[in-house]
Each structure stands twice: as structure tokens, then as C-alpha cells.
């Protein structure tokens, strides 16, 4: 696992803390984001999830990134026009060139000040060099118990993704 010092791991690879790239972004849900009944489209929410995941991954890698995999995008409750979509994102785990970014999505009623957990997603972002090829990224240093839990859970998801990729495909 990771060393507790900031900056460099035992193997000499550069490392960053989770909080160095984490962010919270809020977007106001407008009629253009929703169907005629006032429910925000899942596709609109997914776009905002992808955007914040890319911002976090770019902050961590200090490079351009692309989404290689969207894992477990779960929707729990509808979001409505006029609510604030609050997206909380951070790097959970890092491979050699890839990063898993976790995004928690909440809907806030700005008048009442209430929030609901409406969706969660895990995206695998890959850092690109100047030629558009995957390139190494700094490792991640989880410091809090929650960050360490997310790191362990992300390791398990990564193992499952790799196992699925190794299975022969049926056509």
C-alpha cells in the first residue's frame, strides 16, 4: 500500500494526496437538462459526472486524460429542474497510467437547504502524453480512514475489471 509521507513512495514514484486533486462542483439544473416532466436526464447527469472526473484526474496527473471505463453508475433518486447538482469527486486509486475517480452526486434544494444522495459512479481515467499515448501518473496517498476504505474498495474493483478483460469474449 502507500507510504504516509507526501511526495515520494518507496519505489521512487512521485505521489500526491487525495485532497490535492479532489473537488466539489455544483450545477444548477435547468429545463434544457430535463424531460417535459421536470426530471433531469440520466445522460445529463452522466455528462457532469464525466466532466468532474476528468477535472480531478487532470489535476492529479497534470496531463490531459480520457475516460477509459465507467463503472457502477448508479442512480438512486430523480433530480428535478431548479435543484443544484452537487458533484463530489476524488481519485480513489491509481495504476501505472490510470486513475479511478469516485463521484458522489447529491441534489440540493437551494431554498430549503436539503440534500439527497442521488447517484454514484466510478470512472477510470487514463493520462495521455503529448502524443496521445498513455503515460505514467503520480501515485495516490490516502490519508483519512474514508480515503483508505475507498482505496481498498477501488483495488477490488480494479481486480474485477482486469479479470473480466482476461476472459474470452463470446461473439
Buried (B, 14 or more C-beta within 10 A) or exposed (E): EBEEEEEEBEEEEEBBBBBBBBEEBEBEBEEEBBEEEBBBBEEBBBEBBBBBBBBBBBBBBEBBBEBBBBBEBEBEEBBBBBBBBBBBBBBBBBBEBBBBBBBBBBBBEEEEEEEBEBBBBBBBBBBBEEEEEBBBBBBBBBEEEEBBEBBEBBBEBBEEBEEEEEEEEEE
